[in-house]
Amino acid sequence: MSFKSLMLAAIAALFTTFGLALSAHAAPGIEVQEPYALPTLAGQSSGAAFMVIRNTGTAPDRLLDVRSDAADLVQLHTHSMDANGVMKMSQVKDGFDLPPGGELILQRGGNHVMMMGLHAPLALGQDITVTLVFELAGEVTVTVPVAESGIDAPMGGTGVAMPAN
Ligand SMILES: [Cu+2]
């Protein structure tokens, strides 16, 4: 094998590996990182899931809705302060904008996936399935492990999508 063909083989292998890594949690233009859902106690009827969603495409997209068979009612939620300075959760009915290259961070104390009427307690080590519904990318199904935190969760980010009003 010549040096040139070796190089081409190495480049081909690199692209194949990269493609496989991306396909794990990706749909066209959407990449989901570090999903997790907090464990719940017996008798606790609701839970929340968190993740980082990135628009890797070149077109604006929007997270419209969320679904899961883990609970009766699943909604996109945010936290905001009411007139009395009390933090409250509320549904984000219009969803979240995801500009090209933008990130939507769903995290504790912020935007999150709310699951009400859990069919069973969320136990550590278990996986649940959450389907994200995007305006452009369509449905993206994510396997969400029940854990205390996302592994290697990014500490920050740029282009954070703010909740639409
Ligand atoms: Cu909530």
Boltz pocket constraint, residues with backbone or C-beta under 6 A from the ligand:
constraints:
  - pocket:
      binder: B
      contacts: [[A, 48], [A, 77], [A, 78], [A, 89], [A, 90], [A, 112], [A, 113], [A, 114]]
      max_distance: 6.0
